[in-house]
């Protein structure tokens, strides 16, 4: 019983309007769900994804206007990658970032693939990775509702990088609990004296099913804020599989949240041995359960268990001036 790849990554923004503009107008992703943080309903939760909100394509943000700056360190999800079709796509994006004044590096090799590091206005540490026809987890469906050419559109989440003090502990959880295996390593650009970054892969593999582990015993713990990542979620294909996972995780001595119904998917949360929050999330039922596919993200969506409190919730939310 293994997870099958990355499901979504959830981060923090202190400026939802700017965040929305960046992900929809700069990156050309689709806002597929505008809802609330179910654990703190006075805060928005925005989901950006491919054309249909496919599992494995969602980057989500909690809107926390008072969030301060992030101080990078260990026990963190230090980079989130997005998949694009080809190295030619990276050249397109490099030119686009230059034109739009987006902070970015040069195209570089990481784990044998061409990549392009960049940041949004809040310092989110992001990267594009070229699939170049590599086999593995299938890409999503390009969103054609932006000015990004379909041939170069973002088609899903790529590898996430975890920065930890002791890599062996995190690797043990990935291998023994979730079913990952080591498939490679590459040098750490922070210094030749540092341990190589370990590449862990699961299921069909490829860019949509990897976690990269960076060991940094020289760093303090991260102090999260705007632009930092809250958690990474891994894919569970069906409800049948999902019902077995809580017992499995607990059998390794890890505490869990128990089963949590998020309506658009079902979840289980737990912290791995270096303190990073992991989530397991089901592929089903998806974002079209309460909205037509053609109109995803246009209105405030609330799951049925919050719908009776809509008036109260809407009154607690600040006005959000975005256009879908």
RAKA-V44352 format. One record per pair of residues at least 12 apart in sequence whose ideal C-beta (glycine too) atoms are under 6 Angstrom apart, sorted by the first residue. I is the first residue (numbers start at 1). GAP is how many residues later the second one is. D is the distance in Angstrom with one decimal. If there is no record, write none. Layout:
# RAKA-V44352
I&GAP&D / I&GAP&D
This chain:
# RAKA-V44352
2&177&2.9 / 2&200&5.7 / 2&201&5.7 / 3&175&5.0 / 3&199&5.9 / 3&231&3.9 / 3&232&5.6 / 4&199&4.3 / 4&231&4.6 / 4&233&5.8 / 5&51&5.6 / 5&132&4.5 / 5&203&4.8 / 5&204&3.8 / 5&230&4.9 / 6&50&5.8 / 6&151&4.7 / 6&202&6.0 / 7&48&5.4 / 7&226&4.1 / 7&227&5.7 / 7&228&4.3 / 7&274&4.3 / 8&50&3.7 / 8&52&5.8 / 8&225&4.8 / 9&50&5.6 / 9&71&4.9 / 9&223&5.2 / 10&50&4.5 / 10&220&4.8 / 10&221&5.4 / 11&50&5.4 / 11&218&4.6 / 12&50&5.4 / 12&52&5.5 / 12&55&5.4 / 12&214&5.8 / 12&216&5.6 / 13&48&4.4 / 13&50&5.7 / 14&51&5.5 / 14&53&4.1 / 14&212&4.0 / 16&28&5.7 / 16&47&4.1 / 16&304&6.0 / 17&304&5.7 / 17&305&5.8 / 18&103&5.7 / 19&42&5.4 / 20&302&4.4 / 22&98&4.8 / 23&25&4.4 / 26&74&5.8 / 28&118&3.6 / 28&120&3.3 / 28&125&5.9 / 29&19&4.2 / 29&125&5.8 / 30&113&4.2 / 31&17&5.9 / 31&266&3.8 / 31&293&5.5 / 32&15&5.2 / 32&17&4.6 / 32&21&3.8 / 32&255&5.0 / 32&264&4.4 / 32&265&5.1 / 33&14&4.0 / 33&254&5.2 / 33&264&5.6 / 33&268&5.8 / 34&12&6.0 / 34&263&5.2 / 34&266&5.7 / 35&266&4.8 / 37&25&5.3 / 41&272&5.0 / 42&274&4.1 / 43&19&5.8 / 43&20&5.4 / 44&19&4.0 / 45&17&5.7 / 46&15&5.0 / 47&13&4.7 / 50&90&3.3 / 50&91&5.0 / 50&93&5.8 / 51&90&4.3 / 51&92&4.4 / 52&89&5.5 / 53&234&3.9 / 54&86&4.2 / 55&180&5.6 / 55&228&4.3 / 56&100&5.2 / 56&101&5.9 / 56&152&5.3 / 57&83&4.0 / 57&99&4.4 / 67&158&4.9 / 67&159&4.3 / 68&157&4.4 / 69&156&5.0 / 70&154&5.8 / 70&155&4.2 / 70&157&5.3 / 70&158&4.3 / 71&152&3.9 / 72&150&5.7 / 73&146&4.6 / 73&147&4.7 / 73&148&5.0 / 73&149&3.9 / 74&89&5.4 / 74&90&5.5 / 74&91&4.7 / 74&142&5.6 / 74&145&4.9 / 74&147&5.7 / 75&146&5.1 / 75&199&5.2 / 75&200&4.2 / 75&201&5.9 / 76&87&5.1 / 76&146&3.8 / 77&83&5.7 / 77&85&5.9 / 77&152&3.8 / 77&155&5.5 / 78&47&6.0 / 78&83&5.1 / 78&85&4.1 / 79&46&4.8 / 79&48&5.7 / 79&82&3.9 / 80&46&5.7 / 80&80&5.5 / 81&46&4.3 / 81&48&4.7 / 81&77&3.2 / 81&78&5.0 / 82&46&5.5 / 82&72&4.7 / 82&76&5.8 / 83&46&5.9 / 83&48&5.5 / 83&56&5.9 / 83&72&5.1 / 83&73&4.5 / 83&75&4.7 / 83&124&5.1 / 84&44&5.2 / 84&46&5.9 / 84&70&6.0 / 85&46&5.8 / 86&44&5.5 / 86&46&5.6 / 87&27&4.5 / 87&43&4.7 / 89&63&4.0 / 90&17&5.1 / 90&24&5.7 / 90&26&4.8 / 90&38&5.9 / 90&40&5.5 / 92&60&4.5 / 93&23&5.9 / 93&35&5.6 / 94&22&5.9 / 97&21&5.8 / 102&16&5.7 / 103&16&4.4 / 104&14&4.0 / 105&12&4.3 / 110&76&6.0 / 111&73&5.9 / 111&75&5.0 / 111&88&5.1 / 113&16&5.4 / 114&16&4.5 / 115&12&5.4 / 115&14&4.9 / 116&12&4.5 / 122&104&4.5 / 122&105&3.9 / 123&104&4.1 / 124&103&4.1 / 129&29&4.2 / 129&78&5.4 / 131&76&5.8 / 134&72&5.4 / 136&68&5.1 / 136&69&4.5 / 136&70&1.5 / 137&67&5.1 / 137&69&5.2 / 137&71&3.5 / 137&72&4.8 / 139&16&3.8 / 139&17&5.0 / 140&15&4.9 / 140&16&4.5 / 142&13&5.8 / 156&52&5.4 / 158&49&4.3 / 159&51&3.9 / 159&53&5.2 / 160&51&5.7 / 160&72&5.1 / 161&51&4.4 / 161&53&5.8 / 162&51&5.5 / 162&114&5.8 / 163&51&4.6 / 163&53&5.4 / 164&110&4.1 / 165&52&5.4 / 167&46&4.8 / 167&48&3.9 / 169&104&3.7 / 169&105&5.6 / 170&43&5.8 / 170&102&5.4 / 170&104&5.1 / 173&99&4.3 / 173&100&5.8 / 174&26&5.1 / 177&75&5.3 / 179&23&5.5 / 180&20&4.2 / 180&22&4.5 / 182&18&5.8 / 183&16&5.3 / 183&18&4.5 / 184&15&4.2 / 185&13&5.3 / 185&14&6.0 / 195&20&4.5 / 197&15&5.3 / 197&17&5.0 / 198&15&4.3 / 199&13&5.7 / 231&46&3.9 / 231&48&5.3 / 233&46&3.8 / 233&48&4.3 / 234&46&5.5 / 235&48&5.9 / 236&44&5.1 / 236&46&5.0 / 237&46&5.3 / 242&24&5.4 / 242&40&5.0 / 245&23&5.6 / 245&35&5.4 / 246&13&5.9 / 246&22&5.4 / 249&21&5.4 / 254&16&5.0 / 256&12&5.5 / 256&14&4.5 / 257&12&4.0 / 263&40&3.4 / 264&23&5.5 / 265&16&4.5 / 265&17&4.7 / 266&16&4.7 / 267&12&5.3 / 267&14&5.1 / 268&12&4.7 / 297&27&5.0 / 298&26&4.4
